[in-house]
Amino acid sequence: MKIKFQNKLSTKLILIISAFLITALTVYTYLTISNLQDYLTRCRLQSANNMSEVIRKSTRFGMLLNRREDVHQIIKMIGTEEGVEGIRIYNKQGTIILSTDSTEMMRQVDMTSQACIMCHSSDEPLSTPARSDMMRIYNFDAKKRVLGLINPIRNEPDCSSAECHAHDPKTEILGVLDVLISFEQLDKYLAENTKNIISESAIVTLIIALATGFFITVFVNRPLKKLSLGIEELGAGNLNYQLDIVSKDELGVVAARFNDMSKKLDSAHKEIKQWSETLNQKVEEKSEELRNIYGQVMQFEKLASLGKLSATVAHELNNPLEGILTYSKLVSRRLSKEQKETEYSKLIEYLELIADESVRCGKIVKDLLLFSHRGDDEFIQADLVSVIEKNILLINHHLEINKIELKKEFEVDSIMLNCNPQKIQQALMSLLLNAIEAMPQGGRLTIKLNLDINDVTIRIEDQGTGISEKDMAHIFEPFYSTKEAGAGTGLGLAIVYGIINNHSGKVEVENTSIEGTTFKIIFPLTKTHSELT
């Protein structure tokens, strides 16, 4: 959209600044001319006063000796100076007794004339008029101003006592000296300076206006045009358009923000486009996540159902197994008391085998009971670091026997967790013993504890041979074991899985390879736990 010239921001700024400058320079010019006129007037007044004093003092001796011709010559000589319009001496009756203009001599003037009115404005003439009253400025003709200065001639003691023309001692003023100074040269100088000042002010105004226009055009108008073009480009779909403005002022900041916005818009547009192009892949990934979650839920439900079944079977098997174990030990002791060792030694061996198998069956029943009662826990605030340290104390002997180095990496010295510390200890113990059994030739066992804002993570790393891909899918299933027959019940990791899930946590194999396996356990932290830490 094309903007009219009078509506442009640059035009408005130039007009406003120019109006301000014109007003300011007009006031400045007026004050300067007024001050100059006052100054020149004061200078002229001082010059007239000095001249009047020079005349009065230079003619004093001639007046004392009553030498009128000498006094007249002095006045005429000074009257020829440039700028002097005339010099008159009045007596007390208003008669011009001496003047540079011979035609005026002995002429009587009216008391209301320019030279007499200052002292004779009232009925009683002033003996000592004010300084300002002795000066008058008037137009001599249409084109010339004149300054008139009255200087009273006082009756001093040497005047009243002189033999030549003694005056009455009571008379204070004998006459006045009237000096007329022309303002013609001063007015010409003032007019010339006024013209120069106005011209210079106009030139300064024009220069500042042009400089302002140039500045606004270069530093305001052009960047605004570029910004407007950039907005049009964005509207046309060119989202990666960048403004070529590198200044550090406010417009430069706006341009930088615009460039940043265009980059983000372009990035968002590309991401949306990429999302639309890879929507099927994203849907498939989400479907796979849902299948995994569903599998975990089914696994948990399977464990819950199996736990109920295990509890029933364990209770049913526990009593018969206790009876078998008791009677096998009783028969074995009675047979051992008999003297026919060769005859009953085979039976004793069978009975010991029955007792050992009963003990193993009892351990299986005990694990089944632990597995089935994982929901009957009482949760308290416990220090997770202390629980881990207790487990380390319990496995120290196993570590020494298997020549395994223990490495601890704890970010905190204490972390309070709402849990069942016995069950947590049981789960960690199972994972630690599995790690030790995975390193029969020795190695290093690493326990890491990391604290985040919302959870705490435990990592147990071993340097064993790792877990095969075939076994990975079943490691948390009950009765699934990779150990030799009779070496394990297959319930260890299933119990760990149940305990951690009962604590709203998560246990998983973070990584496994021929260099070792890392189990990761995550416990969520509530607001209360965060405050406790």
C-alpha positions as CSV (number, residue, x, y, z in Angstrom):
1,M,0.0,0.0,0.0
2,K,1.5,3.3,-1.1
3,I,1.5,6.0,1.6
4,K,0.8,9.6,0.6
5,F,3.7,12.1,1.1
6,Q,1.9,14.1,3.8
7,N,1.1,10.9,5.8
8,K,4.7,9.6,5.8
9,L,6.4,9.4,9.2
10,S,9.5,11.1,7.8
11,T,7.5,14.0,6.5
12,K,5.8,14.5,9.9
13,L,9.1,14.3,11.7
14,I,10.8,16.8,9.4
15,L,7.8,19.3,9.7
16,I,7.7,19.0,13.5
17,I,11.5,19.5,13.9
18,S,11.5,22.3,11.3
19,A,8.7,24.1,13.1
20,F,10.5,23.7,16.4
21,L,13.7,25.0,15.0
22,I,12.0,28.0,13.3
23,T,10.3,28.9,16.6
24,A,13.4,28.5,18.6
25,L,15.6,30.5,16.2
26,T,13.0,33.2,15.9
27,V,12.9,33.7,19.7
28,Y,16.7,33.5,19.7
29,T,17.0,36.1,16.9
30,Y,14.5,38.4,18.6
31,L,16.3,38.2,22.0
32,T,19.7,38.6,20.3
33,I,18.6,41.7,18.4
34,S,17.0,43.2,21.5
35,N,20.1,42.6,23.6
36,L,22.3,44.0,20.9
37,Q,20.1,47.1,20.6
38,D,20.1,47.6,24.4
39,Y,23.8,47.2,24.5
40,L,24.5,49.7,21.6
41,T,22.1,52.2,23.2
42,R,23.9,52.0,26.5
43,C,27.2,52.4,24.7
44,R,25.9,55.4,22.9
45,L,24.5,56.9,26.1
46,Q,27.8,56.3,27.9
47,S,29.6,58.0,24.9
48,A,27.3,61.0,25.1
49,N,27.7,61.2,28.9
50,N,31.5,61.1,28.5
51,M,31.4,63.7,25.8
52,S,29.2,65.9,27.9
53,E,31.6,65.7,30.9
54,V,34.5,66.5,28.6
55,I,32.7,69.6,27.3
56,R,31.7,70.7,30.8
57,K,35.2,70.3,32.2
58,S,37.0,71.8,29.2
59,T,34.8,74.9,29.2
60,R,34.8,75.4,33.0
61,F,37.9,77.5,33.0
62,G,36.7,79.7,30.2
63,M,33.4,80.2,31.9
64,L,35.1,81.2,35.1
65,L,37.1,83.9,33.2
66,N,33.9,84.7,31.2
67,R,35.7,84.0,27.9
68,R,32.6,83.3,25.8
69,E,34.5,83.1,22.6
70,D,36.9,80.4,23.9
71,V,34.0,78.4,25.2
72,H,32.2,78.8,21.9
73,Q,35.2,77.6,19.9
74,I,35.5,74.6,22.1
75,I,31.9,73.7,21.6
76,K,32.1,74.3,17.8
77,M,35.3,72.2,17.6
78,I,33.7,69.2,19.4
79,G,30.5,69.6,17.4
80,T,32.4,68.8,14.3
81,E,33.0,65.2,15.5
82,E,31.2,62.4,13.7
83,G,27.8,61.6,15.2
84,V,27.4,64.9,17.0
85,E,24.2,66.7,15.9
86,G,24.6,69.7,18.1
87,I,25.7,71.2,21.4
88,R,23.8,73.9,23.3
89,I,24.3,75.7,26.5
90,Y,21.1,77.1,28.1
91,N,20.9,79.7,30.9
92,K,18.4,79.3,33.7
93,Q,15.8,81.3,31.8
94,G,15.8,78.9,28.8
95,T,17.9,81.1,26.5
96,I,20.5,79.4,24.2
97,I,23.6,81.4,25.0
98,L,26.0,79.1,23.1
99,S,25.4,76.6,20.3
100,T,27.2,74.9,17.4
101,D,24.4,76.3,15.3
102,S,25.0,80.1,15.2
103,T,21.4,80.7,14.2
104,E,20.1,79.4,17.5
105,M,22.1,81.6,19.8
106,M,20.2,83.9,22.1
107,R,16.9,82.2,21.2
108,Q,14.4,81.7,23.9
109,V,13.0,78.2,24.1
110,D,9.7,77.1,25.7
111,M,9.9,75.3,29.0
112,T,8.0,72.4,27.5
113,S,10.6,71.8,24.9
114,Q,12.7,68.5,24.8
115,A,15.6,70.1,26.6
116,C,13.5,71.7,29.4
117,I,10.6,69.4,30.1
118,M,12.6,66.9,32.2
119,C,13.3,69.5,34.9
120,H,10.3,71.8,34.5
121,S,7.5,69.2,34.2
122,S,6.2,70.4,37.6
123,D,5.6,73.9,39.1
124,E,8.9,73.7,41.1
125,P,11.9,72.9,38.8
126,L,14.1,70.0,39.8
127,S,17.5,70.9,41.1
128,T,18.8,67.4,40.7
129,P,16.9,65.4,38.0
130,A,17.2,61.6,37.9
131,R,19.8,60.1,35.7
132,S,17.1,58.6,33.4
133,D,15.3,62.0,33.2
134,M,18.4,63.7,31.8
135,M,18.3,61.4,28.7
136,R,15.9,61.6,25.8
137,I,15.6,59.8,22.5
138,Y,13.5,61.3,19.8
139,N,13.2,61.4,16.0
140,F,15.0,64.3,14.5
141,D,13.4,63.7,11.2
142,A,11.7,60.7,9.5
143,K,14.9,58.7,9.0
144,K,17.1,59.7,11.9
145,R,16.9,59.2,15.7
146,V,18.8,61.5,18.1
147,L,19.9,61.0,21.7
148,G,19.8,64.2,23.8
149,L,21.6,64.3,27.1
150,I,21.1,67.2,29.6
151,N,24.0,67.9,32.0
152,P,23.2,70.6,34.6
153,I,25.8,73.4,35.1
154,R,25.8,73.9,38.9
155,N,26.7,77.0,40.8
156,E,29.9,75.9,42.5
157,P,31.7,78.0,45.1
158,D,34.3,79.4,42.7
159,C,31.5,80.5,40.4
160,S,29.5,82.4,43.0
161,S,32.7,84.1,44.4
162,A,34.3,85.0,41.1
163,E,34.7,88.8,40.5
164,C,33.9,88.6,36.8
165,H,30.3,87.4,36.9
166,A,29.4,86.4,40.4
167,H,26.1,84.5,40.9
168,D,23.8,84.4,43.8
169,P,25.1,81.6,46.2
170,K,21.5,80.5,46.7
171,T,21.1,79.6,43.0
172,E,21.9,75.9,42.5
173,I,21.6,75.5,38.8
174,L,23.1,78.2,36.4
175,G,22.1,76.5,33.2
176,V,22.3,73.2,31.3
177,L,24.6,71.7,28.7
178,D,22.5,69.9,26.0
179,V,24.5,67.4,23.9
180,L,22.7,65.8,20.8
181,I,24.2,62.5,19.5
182,S,22.9,61.0,16.3
183,F,21.7,57.3,16.2
184,E,22.2,57.1,12.4
185,Q,25.3,55.0,12.4
186,L,24.1,52.9,15.3
187,D,20.8,52.3,13.6
188,K,22.6,51.3,10.3
189,Y,24.9,48.9,12.2
190,L,21.9,47.5,14.1
191,A,19.9,47.1,10.9
192,E,22.9,45.4,9.2
193,N,23.4,43.0,12.1
194,T,19.7,42.3,12.3
195,K,19.7,41.3,8.6
196,N,22.8,39.1,9.1
197,I,21.4,37.4,12.2
198,I,18.1,36.7,10.4
199,S,20.0,35.4,7.3
200,E,22.3,33.2,9.4
201,S,19.3,31.8,11.4
202,A,17.5,31.0,8.2
203,I,20.6,29.3,6.8
204,V,21.1,27.3,10.1
205,T,17.4,26.3,10.0
206,L,17.7,25.2,6.4
207,I,21.0,23.2,7.1
208,I,19.5,21.5,10.2
209,A,16.3,20.7,8.3
210,L,18.3,19.2,5.5
211,A,20.5,17.3,7.9
212,T,17.4,16.1,9.8
213,G,15.7,15.0,6.6
214,F,18.9,13.1,5.5
215,F,19.1,11.5,9.0
216,I,15.5,10.5,9.0
217,T,15.7,9.2,5.4
218,V,18.8,7.1,6.0
219,F,18.3,5.9,9.6
220,V,14.5,5.8,9.9
221,N,12.8,5.8,6.5
222,R,15.0,3.2,4.8
223,P,15.0,0.7,7.7
224,L,11.2,1.1,7.9
225,K,10.9,0.4,4.2
226,K,13.1,-2.8,4.6
227,L,10.9,-3.9,7.5
228,S,7.8,-3.3,5.5
229,L,9.2,-5.3,2.6
230,G,10.2,-8.1,5.1
231,I,6.6,-8.3,6.4
232,E,5.3,-8.5,2.8
233,E,7.8,-11.3,2.1
234,L,6.6,-13.2,5.2
235,G,3.0,-12.7,4.1
236,A,3.9,-14.1,0.6
237,G,5.3,-17.3,2.2
238,N,9.0,-16.5,2.1
239,L,9.5,-17.5,5.8
240,N,13.3,-17.5,5.7
241,Y,13.6,-13.9,4.6
242,Q,16.2,-11.9,6.5
243,L,16.4,-8.1,6.9
244,D,19.6,-6.4,5.9
245,I,19.7,-4.0,8.9
246,V,22.8,-4.2,11.1
247,S,22.4,-1.0,13.2
248,K,22.5,-1.2,17.0
249,D,19.6,1.2,17.7
250,E,15.9,0.4,18.3
251,L,15.2,-0.3,14.7
252,G,18.2,-2.6,14.6
253,V,16.8,-4.5,17.6
254,V,13.4,-4.8,15.9
255,A,15.2,-6.1,12.7
256,A,17.1,-8.7,14.8
257,R,13.8,-9.8,16.5
258,F,12.2,-10.0,13.0
259,N,15.0,-12.1,11.7
260,D,14.8,-14.4,14.7
261,M,11.0,-14.7,14.3
262,S,11.4,-15.5,10.6
263,K,13.9,-18.3,11.4
264,K,11.6,-19.7,14.0
265,L,8.6,-19.6,11.6
266,D,10.7,-21.2,8.9
267,S,11.8,-23.9,11.3
268,A,8.3,-24.5,12.6
269,H,7.0,-24.7,9.0
270,K,9.6,-27.2,8.0
271,E,8.9,-29.2,11.1
272,I,5.1,-29.2,10.4
273,K,5.9,-30.2,6.8
274,Q,8.2,-33.0,8.0
275,W,5.6,-34.2,10.4
276,S,3.0,-34.3,7.6
277,E,5.4,-36.2,5.4
278,T,6.4,-38.7,8.2
279,L,3.0,-39.0,9.8
280,N,2.7,-42.7,9.1
281,Q,6.1,-43.3,10.7
282,K,5.1,-41.3,13.7
283,V,1.8,-43.3,14.0
284,E,3.7,-46.5,13.8
285,E,6.1,-45.4,16.5
286,K,3.3,-44.4,18.8
287,S,1.5,-47.7,18.0
288,E,4.7,-49.6,19.0
289,E,4.9,-47.5,22.2
290,L,1.3,-48.4,23.0
291,R,2.0,-52.1,22.3
292,N,4.9,-52.0,24.7
293,I,2.8,-50.3,27.4
294,Y,0.1,-52.8,26.8
295,G,2.6,-55.6,27.1
296,Q,3.8,-54.2,30.4
297,V,0.3,-53.9,31.7
298,M,-0.4,-57.5,30.7
299,Q,2.8,-58.6,32.3
300,F,1.8,-56.9,35.5
301,E,-1.7,-58.4,35.4
302,K,-0.1,-61.8,34.7
303,L,2.2,-61.4,37.7
304,A,-0.8,-60.3,39.8
305,S,-2.8,-63.4,38.8
306,L,0.2,-65.6,39.2
307,G,0.8,-64.1,42.6
308,K,-2.6,-65.1,43.8
309,L,-2.2,-68.6,42.4
310,S,1.3,-68.9,43.9
311,A,-0.1,-67.9,47.3
312,T,-2.6,-70.7,47.2
313,V,-0.1,-73.3,46.0
314,A,2.5,-72.2,48.5
315,H,0.1,-72.6,51.4
316,E,-1.0,-76.0,50.2
317,L,2.6,-77.2,49.7
318,N,4.1,-75.7,52.8
319,N,2.5,-78.0,55.4
320,P,3.2,-81.4,53.6
321,L,6.8,-80.2,52.9
322,E,7.3,-79.4,56.6
323,G,6.0,-82.9,57.5
324,I,8.3,-84.6,54.9
325,L,11.3,-82.7,56.2
326,T,10.6,-83.4,59.8
327,Y,10.0,-87.1,59.4
328,S,13.0,-87.5,57.1
329,K,15.2,-85.9,59.7
330,L,13.7,-88.1,62.5
331,V,14.2,-91.3,60.6
332,S,17.7,-90.3,59.6
333,R,18.6,-89.7,63.3
334,R,17.2,-93.0,64.4
335,L,18.9,-95.0,61.7
336,S,22.2,-93.2,62.6
337,K,21.9,-94.6,66.2
338,E,21.8,-98.1,64.9
339,Q,25.1,-100.1,64.7
340,K,24.4,-101.5,61.3
341,E,25.9,-98.6,59.4
342,T,26.6,-100.5,56.3
343,E,23.1,-101.8,56.1
344,Y,21.4,-98.4,56.6
345,S,24.0,-96.0,55.1
346,K,22.2,-96.1,51.8
347,L,18.9,-95.3,53.4
348,I,20.5,-92.5,55.4
349,E,21.8,-91.1,52.1
350,Y,18.3,-91.2,50.6
351,L,16.8,-89.6,53.6
352,E,19.4,-86.7,53.5
353,L,18.6,-86.3,49.8
354,I,14.9,-86.1,50.7
355,A,15.7,-83.5,53.4
356,D,17.8,-81.4,51.0
357,E,15.1,-81.4,48.3
358,S,12.5,-80.5,51.0
359,V,14.6,-77.6,52.0
360,R,14.8,-76.5,48.3
361,C,11.1,-76.9,47.9
362,G,10.6,-74.8,51.1
363,K,12.8,-72.0,49.6
364,I,10.6,-72.1,46.5
365,V,7.5,-71.8,48.7
366,K,9.0,-69.0,50.6
367,D,9.8,-67.1,47.4
368,L,6.3,-67.7,46.2
369,L,4.9,-66.2,49.4
370,L,7.2,-63.2,49.1
371,F,6.1,-62.8,45.5
372,S,2.4,-63.1,46.2
373,H,2.4,-60.7,49.2
374,R,4.1,-57.7,47.6
375,G,1.1,-55.5,48.0
376,D,0.9,-55.7,51.8
377,D,3.7,-53.2,52.4
378,E,3.8,-50.4,54.9
379,F,5.5,-47.3,53.4
380,I,7.7,-45.0,55.6
381,Q,10.2,-42.2,55.0
382,A,13.6,-44.0,54.6
383,D,17.1,-42.9,53.5
384,L,17.8,-44.7,50.2
385,V,21.5,-44.2,50.5
386,S,21.4,-46.0,53.9
387,V,19.5,-48.9,52.3
388,I,22.1,-49.2,49.6
389,E,25.0,-49.1,52.1
390,K,23.4,-51.9,54.1
391,N,23.3,-54.1,51.0
392,I,27.0,-53.3,50.3
393,L,27.9,-54.5,53.8
394,L,26.0,-57.7,53.2
395,I,27.7,-58.5,49.9
396,N,31.3,-57.5,51.0
397,H,32.1,-61.1,51.7
398,H,30.9,-62.2,48.2
399,L,32.9,-59.4,46.6
400,E,36.1,-60.5,48.3
401,I,35.6,-64.2,47.5
402,N,35.0,-63.4,43.8
403,K,37.7,-60.8,43.6
404,I,35.3,-58.0,42.5
405,E,36.1,-54.3,42.9
406,L,33.2,-52.1,44.1
407,K,32.8,-48.6,42.8
408,K,30.3,-46.1,44.2
409,E,29.1,-43.0,42.4
410,F,26.6,-41.1,44.6
411,E,25.5,-37.6,43.7
412,V,24.1,-37.0,47.2
413,D,24.8,-38.2,50.7
414,S,21.2,-38.7,51.6
415,I,17.8,-38.9,49.8
416,M,14.6,-39.6,51.7
417,L,12.1,-41.8,49.9
418,N,8.6,-42.9,50.8
419,C,9.0,-46.7,50.6
420,N,9.2,-50.1,52.3
421,P,13.0,-50.2,53.1
422,Q,13.0,-54.0,53.6
423,K,11.5,-54.6,50.2
424,I,13.8,-52.1,48.5
425,Q,16.7,-53.8,50.2
426,Q,15.5,-57.2,49.0
427,A,15.1,-56.0,45.4
428,L,18.6,-54.4,45.4
429,M,20.2,-57.5,47.0
430,S,18.7,-59.7,44.2
431,L,20.2,-57.4,41.5
432,L,23.6,-57.2,43.3
433,L,23.8,-61.0,43.7
434,N,22.9,-61.5,40.1
435,A,25.7,-59.0,39.1
436,I,28.2,-60.9,41.3
437,E,27.2,-64.3,39.8
438,A,27.7,-62.8,36.3
439,M,31.4,-62.2,37.1
440,P,32.8,-65.5,38.2
441,Q,36.3,-64.4,37.1
442,G,36.1,-61.1,38.9
443,G,35.7,-57.6,37.6
444,R,34.1,-54.3,38.7
445,L,30.7,-53.7,40.2
446,T,29.5,-50.1,39.9
447,I,26.6,-48.6,41.8
448,K,25.4,-45.2,40.7
449,L,22.9,-42.9,42.3
450,N,21.6,-39.8,40.4
451,L,19.1,-37.3,41.7
452,D,16.9,-35.3,39.3
453,I,14.1,-32.8,40.1
454,N,11.3,-35.4,39.8
455,D,13.0,-38.8,40.4
456,V,16.0,-40.7,41.7
457,T,17.8,-43.2,39.5
458,I,19.9,-46.2,40.6
459,R,22.2,-48.0,38.2
460,I,23.9,-51.4,38.8
461,E,26.6,-52.1,36.3
462,D,28.6,-55.4,36.0
463,Q,31.3,-56.6,33.7
464,G,29.8,-60.0,33.0
465,T,29.0,-61.5,29.6
466,G,25.7,-59.8,29.2
467,I,22.2,-61.1,28.5
468,S,21.3,-62.8,25.2
469,E,18.6,-61.2,23.0
470,K,16.5,-64.4,23.4
471,D,16.5,-64.1,27.2
472,M,15.8,-60.3,27.3
473,A,12.1,-60.7,26.5
474,H,11.6,-63.1,29.5
475,I,13.9,-61.9,32.2
476,F,11.1,-60.5,34.4
477,E,8.8,-63.5,33.9
478,P,8.3,-65.8,37.0
479,F,10.0,-69.2,36.9
480,Y,12.2,-68.1,34.0
481,S,15.9,-68.7,34.7
482,T,19.1,-68.8,32.7
483,K,20.9,-70.6,35.5
484,E,21.6,-74.4,35.6
485,A,18.8,-76.6,36.8
486,G,18.4,-76.4,40.6
487,A,20.6,-73.3,40.9
488,G,17.6,-70.9,41.0
489,T,13.9,-70.6,41.2
490,G,13.4,-68.1,38.4
491,L,11.5,-65.7,40.7
492,G,14.3,-63.3,41.6
493,L,13.8,-60.7,38.9
494,A,10.1,-61.2,38.9
495,I,10.0,-60.3,42.6
496,V,12.3,-57.3,41.9
497,Y,9.9,-56.2,39.1
498,G,6.9,-56.5,41.5
499,I,8.6,-54.6,44.3
500,I,9.7,-51.7,42.1
501,N,6.2,-51.5,40.4
502,N,4.6,-51.5,43.9
503,H,6.7,-48.4,44.6
504,S,5.4,-46.7,41.4
505,G,8.9,-47.1,40.0
506,K,10.4,-48.6,36.9
507,V,13.1,-51.3,36.4
508,E,14.7,-52.1,33.1
509,V,17.9,-53.3,31.4
510,E,19.4,-50.0,30.2
511,N,22.1,-51.8,28.1
512,T,23.7,-55.2,27.8
513,S,26.7,-56.5,25.8
514,I,29.6,-58.9,26.0
515,E,31.2,-56.2,28.2
516,G,28.5,-56.2,30.8
517,T,25.0,-55.3,31.8
518,T,23.4,-52.2,33.4
519,F,20.1,-52.4,35.3
520,K,18.3,-49.0,35.8
521,I,15.8,-48.4,38.6
522,I,13.8,-45.2,38.7
523,F,11.8,-44.1,41.8
524,P,9.5,-41.0,41.4
525,L,9.9,-38.2,44.0
526,T,6.7,-36.6,45.4
527,K,6.7,-32.9,46.5
528,T,7.3,-34.1,50.1
529,H,10.4,-36.0,49.1
530,S,11.8,-33.1,47.2
531,E,11.3,-30.9,50.3
532,L,13.0,-33.5,52.5
533,T,16.0,-33.6,50.2
